[in-house]
Amino acid sequence: MTANTNYPDNITALYARLSQEDALDGESNSIANQKKILLKYATDNGFPNPTFFIDDGVSGVTFDRPGWNEMIRLAEVGKVTTVIVKDMSRMGRDYLKVGYYTESFFAERDIRYIAINDGVDSDKGDNDFTPFRNLFNDFYARDTSKKIRAVMRAKGNAGEHLCTNPPYGYMKDPADKKKWMVDEEAAEIVKRIFDLCIAGKGPMQIAKLLTAEHILTVKAHYAQRAGKPLPEKPYHWDPKSVAGILERPEYTGCTVNFKTYSKSHKLKKRLYNVPENQRIFPNTQPAIIDEQVFVRVQELRENKRRPAKQAERQGLFSGLLYCADCGNKLHFATGKNMTPQQDCYRCSRYKSNTGDCTMHFIREETLKLFVLQRIFDVTALFFDDAMAFEEAAKKQHFQEAEKEAQKRKREIAQAEKRIAELDRIFKRIYEDDISGTISHERFLKLSTDYEAEQRELTEQVKTWREVVEIFEQDRSDFDSFAAIVRKYVGIRELTPTIVNEFVKKIIVHAPDKSSGHRRQKIQIVWNFIGELEQDENKQTIERQRIKTTSLLVVCSDPRGVSTC
C-alpha cells in the first residue's frame, strides 16, 4: 500500500502479515490463506469497503512495516473503522506494542478490532485472555529468535557464510550453494575500483568515473544476470556502494562472520561488533584482491585525500606527509593563481595558527624529485644485487626479530610441555585427594597454585605466538615489497599509484639553515619494510627553474638529507 492511493471513508482494514519464521509453519499462515479467511469473514458479516494491507516477509517483533504504517496513517486521519486480523500473532509479537494498539490506539479512535481465530472482538467487551495471548506470542518470538541465533552461531563458528547473497564480484556455486565462485564480469569491476583507489581516487571520484563509463551498478548487474528489467538509473553509481566494496575483506578470499550483532530480538538495528568478537576464516573462496592491496587501500582510506579548495590540482603526496615535530599531517597548498611549481606542503598546525609548530614548508616539485630518486636508488640496488638487498633488509629489520621469534618458539614449546605436565599433576593430586593420601586442604592449595601457573603460561603462550606471527608476516612483507620493485622497473615519472604502492608515509623535518644552505631531512617509510638504509654514495637531483636564474638542487644521502 502507498500513501498516494485514494481510499474511501469507513475502511474495513484487513491486515495480513507473514515473516520468514512464520513461513516455516506451512500453508496455514500463507498470505493467500490469510486473505481468503479475512475477506470471507468481512463479506459474511457485512463489513464495508474491505481493504487489504499486506506485509510479506516482515518479522512480527517490529512495527515498522510498510503495510502496517499505511493502515495506521489512515486510522489517524479517521478513514478506518474496523481492523480485522486472522489471529493476534499476525498483528505482532511484541506484547507491549500489541497491547498499546488494541487497548489504547484503537479504543481512542473508536476503531473496532477483531482477531478471528482468537475470538477477540472489541465490540463484544474485553477478553481477559487477550493479554496472555500477546505475552505467549512475545515468548514465541523470543524463543524463535534464540533458536535462529544458535543456528547462525554454529554456522558462523564452522566458517560458513552467514550472508544470504555473496558480495558483488562473487556468485553461489551451482554445485554447492554454500560455496562462492568468482563472477568474472563483476570481479573485473571490483579490481578496477581497488586500482582506482590505489591511484589516489576516492569513492566519489570512482563513482563518477564508473557512471561516465556506463558501468552497470551492482543492482543493475544482478537484474541483468537474472533476466529482470534494469533499474531506472542502471549506470548511476553511489559513492556509498563504492566505499562498501573497498571495505569488504571477503575480496581477499576470507570469510568474516559476526561483523554485526543485535542487542535484542525486538531491535532490528545491527551494531558493529568489535574485531575481537569477529571470526575470520582464510581461503574460503578464490581471492579477487591481493591481501596486501586490500590492507594498503584501508590505510589510504584512513588518510582520506581532500582536493584543495578552488583548485583543480590535488597533491600527489596528500595524506602521506607527516610533521617530524608535532606528528600532524602536512596540508597541500595550491590555488588558481599558483603554478604547479609553486604548489607546496606545510604543517597543518602551523596553518591553523595554533602557534605550537613551524611551517615545515616543502615544495611538491622538490618532493617529487626526492622520492623519484629514492625509488630509483632502491630499484637499482635491488637489481644490482637482489640477494644483498634482501640481506640488508633482513639485517636491518628482521635479524633481531628473527632471534626474538626463535627464542619465543623455544619458550612456547617449553610452556606447552609444562601445561601438559600440570594436567597430569592435577590428575595425580585429585586421585591422592580422593584416596586420602593428602588432605583436602592441601589439595585445594596445590590445585589453586597449579591452576594459577597454568593460566599464566597459557596467556604467555598466546602473547609469544603473536610475536612469532608478526615475524612471519614481516618475511612475507619483504616478498611483497620485492614484487613492487619488479613491477616498476625503469620508471621516469611518479603517479599516484606508484607513490601509494611504494610509500607508506613521509616524515618531513624542519629545514636547517645553520650551514648557510637550506637543508631538510626527509624520511621515507616504505610499504611492507619500513625505513631502508641505502649505500653511502650521495645521490643528487638538479632542476633548473624555467625563466629564472636560480638553481634548485636536491641532494639526498643515506641519512635522507635533502638540500632544497
N, C-alpha and C positions, 0 to 999 in steps of 0.2 A: 504494500500500500504506500502511496505517496501523498504528500501534503497538497499536491495540486489537484487531486481528484475532487470532483463536485459531489458531495454527499447530500442525501436528503435529510430532513429532520426526523426525529424519532427512530433512530437506527437501532436495530437489534444486532449487537456485535457478537458474532460467532468466532471465538478465538480458539485457534489450534496451534500447538507447538510440539516439535519433535527435536530432541537432541540426539547426538551420536550414541550416547549411552542408552537412551530410550529405544533407539532403533534395534538394539540387541534383543528387545522383548518380542520382536516379531511383528506381524502384520496388524495385530490388535491396536497398536499405538500409531500406526502409519497416519500421515496427513490425510490421505484419501479416506481412510476409515473414519477418522475424526470428523471430517467434513460431512460425510454421509450421515453420521449419527446426529451432528449438530443441526443440519438442515432439516432432517426428518422431525426432530423434536420441535424446532421453530415452526415448521409447517403444520404439524399436528395440533399445536397449541395456539395457533393463530397469532404469532408474533410478527409485527410489521417490519418491512424493509430489512430482511436478514442480510447482513454484510459480513464477509469473511475477512479476518485479519490473521495472517499466517506468519509464523516464524519456524522455518525448517532448518534443522541443524544448529540450533542455539540452545545452550545449557539453561536449565531452569534456575540456577543459582544467581544469575544476573538478570536484571530487569531492563537493561539497556539493549532492547531488541527493536528492530525496525517496525514490525507489525504491532507489537505492544505499544510502542511510543506513539504510533499513529492513532491507535484506539484511544489512548489516554488524552491525546491532543483534542480529539473530537469530544471526548467526555467533558473536558474542561470548558469547551465552548457551548455545552448544552445540547449536543446533537445525539448523544447516546442515552437511551432509556433503559436498556437491558443488556447485560453481559452474560453469555452462556458458554461454558466450557464442558468438555467431556467429563473431567474429574478435577479435583483440586490441584493435583500434581501438574496438570497442563498449564495452570496459571503460573506456577513457580514452585521451587523447592526451598526457598528461604522463608521460614515460618514467620519471621518478623515482618518482612515486606508483604507477604500474602495477608497477614493479619491487618496491616495498615490499610491495604486497599479494600478488603472485604468489610472491615468494621468501621473505617473512618472515611476514606476517599469516596467510595460508592454511596455510603449512607448520607454523607453531607450533600451529595448531588442528587439524592433520591433515585439512584440507579439500582435497578433490580439485579441481583447476582444469583446465577443458577449453576450448580455443578451436578450434572445429570446423574452419573453413576454413584456419586456420594450422597444423593438425596438432599442436597443443600439448596434451599430457596429462601432468599432473604425476605420475601413477602409472606412466608409461612412461619416467620419467627426465627429466633436463634436456635441453632443446632449446637447443643452442648459438646458434641463430639468433634465439631469442626476444628477447634484449636489443636486437638490431639492429632487429627489427620495432617494438619500443617506441620506439626512437630515431627511426625513419622516421615513425612516427605523430606524434611530437612535432614533427618537421620539417614535416610536412604541416599541423599545426595552426598553427604559426608562420607558414608561407607563406600559408595561407588568411587568417589574421588580417592580415598585411601587405597583401594584395590588397584586403581589405574596407576597411581603413583608408585606402588610397589612393583607393578609390572614394568613400568618405564625405568625405574631404578635398576631392576635386574637386567634389562636390556642394555641400559647405559653402561653398567659396570662390566658387561660382557663385550663391549666395544661395538655394539650395533648402532646404526644410525637412528637417532630419535626423531629427526625431522621427517615430515611426510613426503616432501619432494626434495630432490637433490638441488644444490645451488646451481645457478646459471653456469654452464660450462660442463655439466655432468648430466647423465640420464640414467635411469634404472636399467640394470642388465636384464634383458628379456629372459635369460636362462635362470636368473636368481634375483628376485626383486629386492633382496636385502643388500645387494652389491651395486656400486655405481660404476659406470663406464664413461669415458670421455665423449662428450658431444663435440666433435671436431670443429664444426662451424662456430659454435658459441665459444669454444676454448680459444680459438684464434682471436676473438674479440677480447677475451679476458687477458690474454698475453699482451695484446695491444694496449689495453688500459694500464697494465703494470709498466710497460715500456714507456708510455707517455708520462707516468708519474716519476719514473727514474729520470726522465728527460726534463723534469722540473715543472710539469703541468699539475695543477690542482684539479679537484673534482669538477669545479665549474668550467674550467678550460677544456677538460677532457670531454665533458658532456656536450659542449658547444661543437667540438670537432666531430664527434660521433653523429650529432644531429645534422651537421653540414654535409657529412659524407653519406647521409641516408642509410645509416646502420640501424637495423631493426632493434627496437628496445627489447628488454627481457620479456615483457608481457607479449609483445608482438611476435617475438621468436617462438614462444610456446604456442601461441594461437596458430601460427603458420604450420608448425610441426604437427599440431593436432587437426589440421584441416579446417579450423574455425575462422570466422571473419576477423580481420585485423582490427585493432582498436582505432579510435578516431585519429589519434596522432601516433602512428606506428614508429616514427623516427625521432620523436622528441624525448631525448634522454634527460633524466632528472639527476642533478648533482648528488643527491642523497643515494640514488641507486648505484652510482659510480663509487661513492665512498664506501657503501656496503660491500661491494665487490673487493675493493682494496683492503678491507679489514677482515676478510674471511680466511682463516688459516687452513681451511679444508682444501684450498687450492694447492697446498704443499703435499697433499696425499694423506693427511691425517684426519682423524675424526675427533671432534671436540664435543663432549657431552656435558650436560648440566651447566651450560653457559648462563642460563637464567633460571629463576625459580619464582614460585608464588607463595605468599605468606599464608594464604587460606584458600579453600575451595570456593569461597564466595568472592574472592578477588581475582579478576582475570588479568590485571596488570602484572606483567612479568618484570622482575627485578634482576639486575645484573649480579651474577654470582662471582665472588672473589676467585682469582686464579687457583688458590689452594683447594677450593672445593670443586673445581672442574676436573674432568678426566680426559686425558689426551691419549689417543691410540694411533701410533705412527703406521704408515704404509697400509692403510685400509683401502685405498683406491689409487689409480695412477695419478701422479702429480702433474699438474698443469704449469705450476710456477715453482722454480727452484726455491728452496727454503731460505737461502742466503739473500735472494732477491726480495722475498717477502719481508724478511727482517729489515732490510735496507729501506724498503718502502714505508714500513711502520716508523722508522727513525725519521724519515723525511716528513711523514705526516705529523709527527710530533713537533717538528720545526717548520711549521707552515710558512710558505713564502707568500708575502703580500706585495703585489705590484705597487710601485711608488705612485703616490697621488699625482695627477695631472702630468703623467709621463707615460710614454709608450714603452720605454725600456724597463727591463727587470734585471736586477743584479744577478750575475752568473753565480755568485757565491752567497746569495741571500740565504739566511738560515744556517750557514755553516761557520760563520766568523764569530769568535768569542774574544772578549777582552781579557788579557792576561792578568790584569789587576783586580777588576771587580767581578769578572765571570759573566757579565751580561753580554748580550749579542751586540754586534756591530750592525747598524742600520745602513741600508743603501740610500745614498743621496744623489738625486738627479733632478732634471727639470726640462721643460720645453726649450728654455733658453740656454741649456747646457749642452755641450758636445759630448760624445762618448768618452773623449779623452779627459773630460772634467768630472765624469762620474766617480764617486768615491764612497768609502765606508767610514763611519765614525761611531764611537761608543754610544749606546743608547742612553746611558746615564748622563753623559755629557750633554747629549741632545735634549734631554728632559730637564736640564738646568738644576739638577739636584746638588751639584757642586761637590760631589764626592768622588769624581773620576775625571780624567783628562780625555781629550778627543780621540787619541789613538788613531789618527787620520791615516788612511792609505788609499791610493787611487786604484780603481779596478784594473786599469791597464797595467799598472805595476804588478799587481797580484796575479794577473793572467800570465805574464812573462815568468814570474817566480814559480808558480805552480806548474806551468808547462815544462819549465826547465827541470824541476824536481821529478816530474813524471818521466821525462826523457832520461834523466840520470838513473832512476830506478829500473826502467825498462832496459837501458843499455847494460847496467850491472847484471841484471838477470840473465840476459842472453850472452854476455861475455863469459860468464861462468855461473850457470844455474845452480850447481852444487855449492859453490862458495857463497852465493847469495842465500841459499837455504840455510847453510850452516851459520852464516852471520845472523840471520833472523832467529834461528834456534838459540844461538849463543846469547842473544840479547833478551829474548822473550820467553824461550822455552826451557833453557837449561836449568834454571833454578826451579821452575815449575815442574820439570821432569823429576828432579831429585825429590821434591816435595811429594809428587804423586807416587813415586816408588816407595817412599817412606810410609805414606798413608796406606798403600796396598798391603805392606807388611803388617802395619798396625791393625788393619781391618781383619786380616787372616788370624792374627793373634786374638783379637777381640771376639771374633766369631767362635774360635776354639774355646775361649773362656766361657762364652754364653752357653755353648753346648755342654760344657763341663758343669756349669751351675745348674742346668736342668737335671743332670744326673745326681748332683748333690741334693737337690730338692727332693728327689725321689727317695734317696737313702735316708735323709733325716725324717721324712714323713713316715717311712717304714719303721725307723727307730722310735718315733713318737707313738705309733700305734702299738708297737711291741713293748713299750715301756722302757727301752734301753736308755732313752734320755727323757728328762722331764718335759712336760708340755710347755712350761715357761721357757726352758732352754730352746725348745723347738721354735717358739714364736720369735725369740730374739734372733736366732740364726736365720730363720726364713726372712725376717724383715731386713737384716743386713744383706743377705744374698739377693733379695729382690731389688733393693736399692742399687746394688752394684750392677745387676743385670740391666736395669733401666738406664743407668748412666752409660754403660757400654753400648747399649742399643742406640742412644742418642749420638754418641761419639761416632759410631759406625755410619750413621746417616750423614753426619757432617763431613766425615772423611770421604765418603762416596761422592759427595758434591764436589770436593776438591779434585778428585780423580776425573770426574765427568767434565769439569771445566778444562782440565788439561787436555783431555782427548778432543774436546771441541776446538781448543786452540790449534791443535795439529791439523784438524780438518780446515780451520780458518786459513791457515797458510796456503793450503792447496787451492782454496777459493781465490785468494789474492793472486797466486801464480796464474790462475786461469784468466783473470782480468788483464794481467800484464801481457799474456799471449794474445788476448783479444784485440788490444790496441797497440799493435806494433807500428812504429813509424808515424804516429800522429803528429800533425803540424798545427792543429788548431783545437782549442778547448770547446767542448759543447756541454750543455747541462748534464747529458747522460754520462759523458766521460768523467766529469767532475764528481757527480754523485756516486759513480761506481768506484772511483779511486779514493775519494776523500770522505772521511767521517766528520772531521771538523778541523778548523784552522784557528790557532791561537795567535792573536796579534798583540805584540808588546808595544809599549810607548816608545817613540823614537828617542834616540840618544844622539845629542849634538856636541858632546864633550870633546870629541876629536876634531871638531871643525867641520865635519861632514855629517849629514843626516844618515844615521844608521838605525835600522829597525829589525828586531828579531821576530821571525815568523816561524811558528811550529806547526807542522802538518801532521795530523793524526790520521793515518791511513785506515781504510776499512780493513777489518779482519786482523791486522797485525800491529796496529798502534803506530807509535813513532818508530822510525827506522834510521839508524845511523848510516851515512854514506862514506865514501873514501875521503881522504884528506885533501884531494885536489879541489881547488876552488872552481866553481862554475860561474861564468859571468854572462849576463844578458845585457846588451846595449840596445837602446831605442832612441833614434833621433826624432825629436818633436818636429812636426811639419810646420814650416813657415816661422820657425823660431831658431834662435842661436843656442839655446840651452840644450844640454845633453842629459838625458835621463839614463842613469846606469843602475842596474840591479845586479848586485853581487850576492851569491849565495855560497855558503860553505857548509861543511858537515854539521856545524852547530846551528844552521838555519838562520844565519845573519844576513840581512839584505841591506844594501846601500841604495837609497832611492831619493 
